[in-house]
Amino acid sequence: MTGKSLTALWLGSALTLSALVPLRPCLAGPPFLTDDPLPVDYLHWEINAFSMGTFAAGAVTGLGPAIEVNYGALPDVQMHVMAPLAFSQSNGSFAHFGPGDGELGVKYRFLNAGPENWWPQVAVYPLIDLPTGNATRGLGTGSIHAYLPLWLQKDFGPWTTYGGGGYWINPGPGNRNYWFSGWLVQRQVTASLVLGGEIFHQTSFASGGPGSPGYPIGSRDTTGFNIGGTYDFNPHLHLLFSAGRALQNATTANLFSYYLALQWTL
């Protein structure tokens, strides 16, 4: 995963405000929610300094400033850690800001492929979210969560398409496990610029149903899209950006979301 290889993030939550605009980092690989199977090159680093946020139903929540670090510990193996500050605010309440939930993960590409091969590249990328944020202030979930995805990718000249998805293990009062899936197409527009777009779907992460006591608004099934890309200032410094919204249950889930980062590859 380099500055010329776009990748993914999604958030979920346990509080009402967090449910309005979910706040659990499924930080697969910026700037998109959908990830790719490409690990960081062996013995190389990828460092993202980023901010991201989501607006819905009179609320805003997100991460930033935040740091994500990826390291190619072995061939085809990437180690991942994220340490964010988080923010949240809803109408009629004070804004909250402080440490958010951290994240650890390992990406393992078990099937590689070149342009001459008909099969795709394939990787697993399990993630663990740690309850380091203050859940009572809407800055975390208060529980350990896990994500178990599978990602595939195929390249066709200047075009790349990748996607997949996985299962979230989502403990906590009123929560239930849920699925996330997405697919993306991107193109190398110039030597320095890659542009792409994705569509994604997430099932409900709350128990019960609409109208049930404690059923958080914004936690229903959600389908949406993002467009964005990567611009290379030089071989080591890159700009990552994306923006989008939900197409299903947008008012309570995601009227607008963004991601912006500077990335160093070493």
N, C-alpha and C positions, 0 to 999 in steps of 0.2 A: 504494500500500500504506500504509494508515493504521492507527491503533489500533483502528478498527472493521472492519478487513479482516484476517482471520486468514491466516497464510501458513505456512513449513516448515523439517527438518534430519536428516541421517543421517551416520554415521561408519563408516569402513572402516580396515584396517590391514595392516601387514606383519609384525608380531611375534606371537609366540604369545599374549601377554597381550592385545595389541590385537585379535587375531583372536577371542579369547573374547568380547570386547565391542568391536566395531569402532570405530576411532578416526581416521577421516578425515572432516572436516566437509563434508558436502554441505549446507552451510548455505543452504538455499534461502530459507526464510522462517519464522521462529518464529511460533507455538510448535509447528507440525506439520512432518512430513517432506514432505508434499505441499505444493507451492507453488501460488500463483495467478499470473495474468498481469498484475496491477495494479502499475505502477511507482509510486514516490514522486512526488508532484505536482511539477511544474516549479519549480525553484529552492527546493524545500523539503528539509528534512533529517528523517531517521528514525534515532535512535540507541538501540540496545539494549544494556543492561548485564545480562549473563545468566550463569546457571550451568546445566549439564546433565550428566546422568550415566546410565550403564547398568550394571546388576548381572547377572552370569551366571557360573555354574560356579565359584563361589568368588572371583570377581574383580570389581573395580569400575574403571571408567575414565570420563573425561569432560573437560569444559572448564569453567573458571571460577576466578576471575572472568575474564570475557571481554567484549570490546566489538565490536559490529557497527555499522557506519555505512553508511547508504544515502542517496544524494543524487540529486534529480531534475535531472540536468545539462541535459537537453533535454526537450521535450514527448515523452512516451511512452518516454523513456530514463532508466534508473536505473543509477547507478554504485554498486558495492558493494565494501566492504573489511571484513575481519574480522581482529582481532589477539587471540588467546586465550592464557591460561595453561592448561596441561593437567595432569591428575593420573591416576595409575594405580596399582593395587595388586592382587596376587593372594595367595592363601593361601601362607604360608611365605616370602614375600619382603617387602622393605621397600617402603613407599610412595614413589612418585616424583612430583615436582611441578616444573614449570618451563614455559618457553615452548612452545607447541604450534605446529602448522602454520598458517600464515596463509592467507588466501583473498582472491581478487579476482574480480569478476564484472561483467557488464553485462546488464541486463534490457531487452529491446526489445519493446514491444507493437506489433505490425504490423497488428493488426485490432482495432478498438474496436467497442463495441456499447452501445446504450442499452436501457432496459426495453422499448421498443416494437419492437426488432429481434429477429428469430428466431435470428440467428446468435450465437455466443459471442464473447467477447473471447479473443484468442490472443496469446501472447508466447513468445519464446525467451529463455533465461537461461543462457548458457554461463558456467561457473565454472572457475577455475584454483586448485588448492591448491599452496602453496609449502612445501618441506621445511625449515621453520624450526625445527621441534621436534627433539629428540634421539631418534632412532629406537631407539638401543640401550637407552634407559631407558623405552621404551614411550610416549613423548610425541609421536611423529610417525611418518611413514611412510618417510622417507628418500628420497622421489622426488617429482617433479612429477606431479600427477594432474589430469585434466580431466573435466568433466561437461557433457554436451550434451543438455539437456532441452527439451521443448515443453509449455506449460501452457495450459489452456482454462478459461473460467469463464462461468457463466450465472446471472443473478439472477431470482428470482421473489418479488416482494414482500419479506417479512422473511427469506425463505430464499435461500441462496446455495450453489451447488455448483460445485466446481472440481477439476481434477486433470490427469493426464497422466503424463509420465515421460521418461526418457532413458537415455543410454548413458554409462557411466563408462569412460574410458581409464585403465587401472590397471597401469602398469609396475612392475617389481620382481621379484626372485627368488620363484618359486612363485606369482606373481599371474597373474590373467587378467582381461580386460575383462568387464564385467557390466552388467546392466540394473536399473533401479529404476523402479517405477510405483506410483501411488497415487491414491486418490479420496477426497474429503471432502464432507460436507454440514454446514452450519452455519445457525444461526438467530439473528436479532436478538431476544433475549428481552425486554430492556428498553432504554431509551434509552442505558444505560451498559454493558450486558452482552451479549456474544455468546458462544454455546456451540456446539461442534461436535464431530464425530468423524470419523476417517479409518480406512481400511484400506489397507495397502500390501504390496508384494511386492518382494523383491530376490533376484536370482539369485546363484549362488556366485561369489566373487571369487578363488578359489584354483584352481590347476591340479591335475590328477590327480583323485582321488576319495577318498571315505571309506576309510581304511586305507592310503592311499598314503603313502610317506615324505614328511615335511614338509607333509602336508595339514593346515592349521590347523583345529582344532575351532572351531566357531562361524562358519565361512565357507561353510557349505552354504546352499542356498536357504532363504529366510526369509520368512514371511508374518506380519503383526502388525497391531496397531491402537493408536491413541491417542485419548484424549478430552481436551478442554481448551477454552480460550477466552481472551477479552480483556475486561478491566474498565477503563472509563475513569474515572479520578479527576477529570479535567477535560479540556478540549480538547487539552492538551499532555502530560499524564502518564497512562500506561496500565500496567496489570499484565497480563502474558502468562503463561499456565501450561498445561501438559499433562502427562499421564502415560499409560503404556501398557505393553505387553509383546508378545512374539512369541507366535504361535499355532502356529508350525511350528519345530521344533528350538529350543524356548524355553530349555532348560537350558543350552545352550552359546552361545546367541545373545543372548537378552534375556529375563531373568525379570522385570525391572522397569526402566523408564526414566522419566526426568522432564526437564522443562524449566521454568525459572522466570526471568522477566526483568522489569525496569522499562524502559519505552520512553518516550523523549521525541520528540515530533513538533514540528518548528519550521517 
